[in-house]
Each structure stands twice: as structure tokens, then as C-alpha cells.
Amino acid sequence: MVVLNKKCKRHFEDVISIIIPVYNLEKYIKNCVEMFLGQTYTDFELIFVNDASTDNTLKILKSFKDSRIKIFNIEKSSAGIARNFGLNCAKGERVIFFDGDDICEKTFLEKMVQNAQKFNTDVTICASNEYVEQKKKFTNHRTAHLLKTIDDNLQNTAKSLHEISDNSILELIEPWNKIYKKDFLISNNIKFAEIKNSEDLPFTYSVLLAAQKISFVKELLVTRRIRKASLSFQTNENWINYFKAYELTDNIVLKYKYFDEIKDAYLNRRFRTYAYFYKKAGILNKIPYFLKLLSEVKNVNNSFKTNFNIFEIFIQSLF
């Protein structure tokens, strides 16, 4: 089924909506479709939002004749806009935001849906790892994503972030290892930021801080593909968006009732992120990036009224 550049009406049915923005993914998109069509859980709709691809991505998507596949074309924009568009079109009770080049186990939907429905959660999170395409190897170096610090008992209940009291959850800012109740997102007006990249940061913090019921599936069900062409790693062009994303997120965390409990973890992650992308920035961006960082240190000290040694964290992260 192909729908081109049409506004969609929202319907509510007992299905899962998988929302996948795509832009020039001809190398990966066939595997992506087949991966979901091969899932053990079959009651879903697969929403592809084609962000003006110029390769064979759209042609490949149209070659599949499964009624669960829905394709929408939008003008060239961003992953955040594409995901918001997909959410507005989603019919499912729950939604998943996935990337067309990532990988999931064939039981991904089944296990996530079972857990989410059992505890009636706002968001359910599974363990994940990464596949580094250049090196052709899987890596578990992001230990927080393996959920190893999460109490095993939390697999049998659902709690808010404040009740869980494990700030490592604040490291889990990617949208693709989670399933969300759609009504929760709509009623809290939670959308992706309309910036070039890092749009998932303010989105996920909005989710984690607003959710009354968070649950976990401590099985490794999703693998993120790390590839050079990804916007997330094109620092030379997009470095300013990392600052914009945190500026947007500040407005969220500063309103959080239990802000003092997460402040140190939030700021620590923030400046580790800045340090990571500073190292990746091209030589022409080093000076403007560093000047922006100095301004950011001053703004954060004023906004957060903290004695936290932010600059030292940044310097230590460089080595």
C-alpha cells in the first residue's frame, strides 16, 4: 500500500505501529522490511516515511505487497519531522520508532508488546548493543544499554524514574529500543525536535521524566548499526545541533519535580557528549566548537545553580 503526500487521519486499533524514517537506505531497506515481516508478533503496521530519497529506497519499498506496509512521502526535512509525521499517521495503540539500517531479533515485537501490555506501561525499554559496520564487529561498550545496573525485579513491575532511582537510565536516550503507549505521547504533547540531528535527546527525556510506568526487558533485542554515513556522526556539518538539543532538553529537566536527584547524572552525560563530538569535529570546527562550549559552561552554571565541575569533566573526557 502506497500513500503519497497525503494527510492522514488518526484511528485507534489494537495494533503496533512501527515508524521508520528513510532517506537513501537502498543498501539496508530490503533487510529491514524482511526483518519485520519475519517477526513472531504479526499484528502491526509498518509505516515508512520516505524523506525525499534519491536512490532506489522507494522502489524497493514498493516492491513488497504486504497490506501492513504503508509508505508516505514527505519533502526533504529531518528524521524528527519524519517521525512526528509517522506518529500522526499511526493507528496502533503502541508505537515503536526504528531506524531502517538497524537490526532486531525476530522476537523483538513479541517480547516488547507482552511486557508493555502486562504492566500497561507508558514506555518499555529493552537491552541493546551496537554493530560497527567499518570493523564488522558487535560491541557492548555502552554498558548502560545492556541494562546490567537495572534491578532484575524491575522486569516484574513498572515504576516511574523517581521510584526506580537508577540514573543510568538517563543514558538511554535513543528511541529505537523502546515501545511507547501512543496516548501517553499525545496527551503529554511529546514530539521529536525539528533539528538536523540529536532530535531524540529532548524527546526521550520528555518520555522518561513524564512516564508513570517504565518497565524493562533485560534481553538484547536490538542492535544499532554504526556507519559513517549516519547524520549522527557527521560532526563537521552538524555539531551545533548537539548544543541545540541540550538547550531544548534543559527546558524539560529544569521543570522536573525531582530535578535535584538527576542533576549530576544529566550534566555529566551532557559534557561527556560534548567532549566526544569535539574529538570528532574537523579542524575548521575546533575553535567555534570550543568557543560555544565556553559559553555553554557559563550558561549551565547560571541555569543550574551548581558547583559541579563541568569543565573538568569535559577535559578529562578528551583523554
C-alpha positions in Angstrom: 0.0 0.0 0.0 1.5 3.3 -1.0 0.2 6.7 0.1 1.9 9.7 -1.5 2.0 13.1 0.2 -1.4 12.9 1.8 -2.6 14.0 5.2 -3.5 11.0 7.4 -6.4 10.6 9.8 -5.7 9.1 13.2 -7.5 5.9 14.1 -7.1 3.7 17.1 -6.9 0.0 16.8 -5.2 -2.8 18.7 -2.1 -3.0 16.6 1.5 -1.9 17.0 2.7 0.9 14.7 6.4 0.7 13.7 7.5 4.1 12.4 10.7 4.2 10.2 12.0 7.4 8.6 14.1 6.5 5.5 16.5 8.5 3.4 18.7 6.8 0.8 18.8 3.4 2.5 18.8 1.2 -0.6 21.6 -0.9 0.9 19.6 -1.8 4.0 15.9 -1.3 3.4 15.1 -4.7 2.0 16.6 -6.4 5.0 14.7 -4.1 7.3 11.3 -4.9 5.7 12.0 -8.7 5.7 13.2 -8.5 9.3 9.8 -7.1 10.5 7.7 -9.3 8.2 9.5 -12.2 9.8 8.6 -11.2 13.4 6.9 -13.7 15.7 4.4 -11.0 16.5 2.4 -10.1 13.4 -0.3 -7.7 14.5 1.4 -4.5 13.3 1.6 -1.8 10.7 4.9 -0.8 9.2 5.0 2.9 8.5 7.8 4.1 6.2 8.2 7.9 6.0 10.3 8.5 2.9 12.3 11.7 3.4 12.8 12.5 -0.3 15.2 9.7 -1.1 17.1 10.0 -4.3 18.3 6.4 -4.6 16.2 3.1 -5.0 14.8 3.1 -1.5 11.3 3.9 -2.6 11.4 1.5 -5.4 12.4 -1.3 -3.1 9.7 -0.5 -0.6 7.0 -0.5 -3.3 8.2 -4.0 -4.4 6.7 -5.5 -1.2 3.0 -6.5 -1.5 2.0 -6.7 2.2 -1.0 -4.7 3.4 0.7 -3.9 6.7 3.3 -1.8 4.8 2.4 1.9 4.4 4.6 4.4 2.7 4.4 8.1 2.9 6.5 10.7 1.1 7.4 14.0 2.6 9.5 16.9 1.4 13.2 16.7 2.4 13.3 17.6 6.1 14.7 15.7 9.1 14.3 12.4 11.0 12.5 14.3 13.7 9.9 15.7 11.3 9.5 12.3 9.6 8.9 10.5 13.0 6.3 13.1 14.0 4.6 12.7 10.7 4.6 8.9 11.2 3.2 9.3 14.7 0.3 11.3 13.4 -0.5 8.6 10.9 -0.2 5.7 13.3 -3.2 3.5 14.0 -1.6 1.4 16.8 -2.2 1.5 20.5 1.5 1.5 20.9 4.3 2.7 18.7 8.0 1.9 18.0 10.4 4.3 16.3 13.0 2.3 14.4 15.9 3.2 12.1 15.9 1.5 8.7 19.5 0.4 9.0 19.3 -1.1 12.5 18.7 -4.7 13.5 16.3 -6.5 15.8 15.7 -10.1 16.9 12.7 -11.9 15.5 11.1 -11.9 18.9 11.6 -8.1 19.4 8.0 -7.1 18.9 6.5 -10.1 20.7 8.6 -9.6 23.9 8.2 -5.8 24.0 4.4 -6.0 23.4 4.0 -8.7 26.0 5.8 -6.7 28.7 4.2 -3.4 27.8 0.7 -4.9 27.9 1.3 -6.9 31.0 2.2 -3.8 33.0 0.2 -1.3 31.0 3.4 0.8 30.6 3.9 4.3 29.2 7.3 3.1 27.9 9.1 -0.3 27.9 12.9 -0.5 27.3 14.9 -3.5 26.1 18.7 -4.1 26.2 20.7 -3.1 23.1 24.2 -3.2 21.6 26.0 -1.8 18.5 27.3 -3.2 15.3 30.3 -1.2 13.9 30.0 -1.5 10.2 33.5 -0.5 9.3 35.1 -3.1 11.6 32.3 -5.7 11.0 32.0 -6.4 14.7 29.4 -6.2 17.5 30.3 -4.2 20.6 28.9 -3.9 24.1 30.9 -1.0 25.2 27.9 1.1 26.2 27.2 -0.8 29.3 24.1 1.2 30.3 22.4 -0.1 27.2 22.8 -3.6 28.4 20.6 -2.7 31.4 23.0 -4.5 33.7 22.6 -2.0 36.5 18.8 -2.3 36.4 17.4 -4.4 39.2 16.2 -7.8 37.9 13.0 -7.3 39.9 12.1 -4.4 37.7 11.3 -7.0 35.0 8.2 -7.9 37.1 6.8 -4.4 37.6 6.6 -0.9 36.2 7.7 2.3 38.0 8.5 5.9 37.4 12.0 7.2 37.0 11.9 8.6 40.6 10.8 5.2 42.0 13.5 3.3 40.1 16.3 5.5 41.4 18.8 4.4 38.8 20.2 7.4 36.9 21.9 5.1 34.3 18.5 5.2 32.6 19.3 8.8 31.6 22.0 7.2 29.2 19.2 5.5 27.2 18.3 8.4 25.0 17.9 6.5 21.7 14.3 6.0 20.6 14.6 2.6 18.9 15.0 0.2 21.9 11.6 1.3 23.3 7.9 0.8 22.8 5.6 3.7 23.8 1.9 4.0 24.5 0.7 6.4 21.9 -1.9 8.1 24.1 0.8 8.9 26.6 2.9 10.6 23.9 -0.2 12.5 22.5 -1.6 13.6 25.9 1.8 14.9 27.0 2.5 16.6 23.6 5.8 14.7 23.3 7.3 15.1 19.9 10.7 14.9 18.3 12.7 18.2 18.0 12.8 19.6 14.4 16.6 19.8 14.2 19.0 18.2 11.9 20.2 15.5 14.4 20.1 14.7 18.1 16.3 15.2 17.9 15.9 12.1 20.1 17.5 13.7 23.1 14.7 16.1 24.2 12.1 13.5 23.1 13.5 10.7 25.3 14.0 12.9 28.3 10.4 14.1 28.0 9.3 10.5 27.9 11.4 9.3 30.9 10.5 12.2 33.1 6.8 12.2 32.3 6.3 8.4 32.4 4.5 7.0 35.4 5.2 3.4 34.3 8.5 2.4 32.9 9.4 -1.3 32.5 12.4 -3.3 31.2 13.1 -6.3 29.1 16.6 -7.3 30.0 17.2 -9.2 26.8 19.4 -8.0 24.0 16.7 -7.5 21.3 18.0 -4.5 19.3 21.3 -3.7 17.6 22.2 -0.2 16.4 24.3 0.0 13.3 27.2 2.4 13.4 28.1 3.7 9.9 30.0 6.7 8.6 27.1 8.0 6.5 24.8 8.4 9.5 23.9 12.0 10.3 24.7 11.4 14.0 28.4 11.1 13.1 28.7 13.9 10.5 30.1 16.3 13.1 31.7 18.7 10.7 28.3 19.7 9.4 26.0 19.3 12.4 27.9 20.0 15.5 25.8 22.9 16.5 22.7 20.7 16.8 24.2 18.9 19.8 24.1 22.2 21.7 20.6 23.0 20.4 19.4 19.6 21.6 20.6 20.1 25.1 19.2 23.6 25.2 15.8 22.2 24.4 16.3 19.4 27.0 17.2 22.0 29.7 13.7 23.3 29.5 12.4 19.8 30.2 14.7 18.7 33.1 14.5 22.0 34.9 10.8 21.6 35.3 11.1 18.0 36.7 9.9 17.7 40.2 12.8 15.6 41.3 15.4 17.5 39.3 18.0 17.5 42.1 18.1 13.7 42.0 19.1 13.6 38.4 21.1 16.9 38.0 24.6 15.4 38.4 23.9 12.5 36.0 22.4 14.8 33.5 25.2 17.3 33.5 27.8 14.5 33.5 26.3 12.9 30.4 25.9 16.3 28.7 29.6 17.3 28.9 30.8 13.8 28.1 28.7 14.1 24.9 30.2 17.5 24.1 33.7 16.1 24.6 33.0 13.0 22.4 31.9 15.1 19.5 34.6 17.7 20.0 37.1 15.0 19.3 35.3 14.1 16.1 34.9 17.6 14.9 37.0 18.6 11.9 39.9 21.1 12.3 37.9 24.0 11.0 35.2 23.4 13.6 37.5 23.0 16.6 37.6 26.8 17.5 33.9 27.6 17.0 33.0 24.4 18.9 35.3 25.3 21.8 34.0 28.9 22.0 30.4 27.6 22.0 31.4 25.2 24.8 32.8 28.0 26.9 29.5 29.9 26.5 27.7 26.7 27.4 29.7 26.2 30.6 28.7 29.7 31.8 25.0 29.3 30.9 24.8 25.9 32.6 26.4 27.2 35.8 23.8 30.1 35.8 20.8 28.0 34.9 21.5 25.0 37.2 23.0 27.0 40.1 25.6 24.3 40.5 29.2 24.0 41.8 29.5 20.9 39.6 33.0 21.0 38.0 31.6 20.8 34.5 34.7 22.0 32.6 36.9 19.4 34.3 34.6 16.6 33.1 35.0 17.9 29.6 38.8 18.0 29.8 39.0 14.5 31.4 36.8 13.1 28.7 39.2 14.2 26.0 41.9 11.8 27.1 
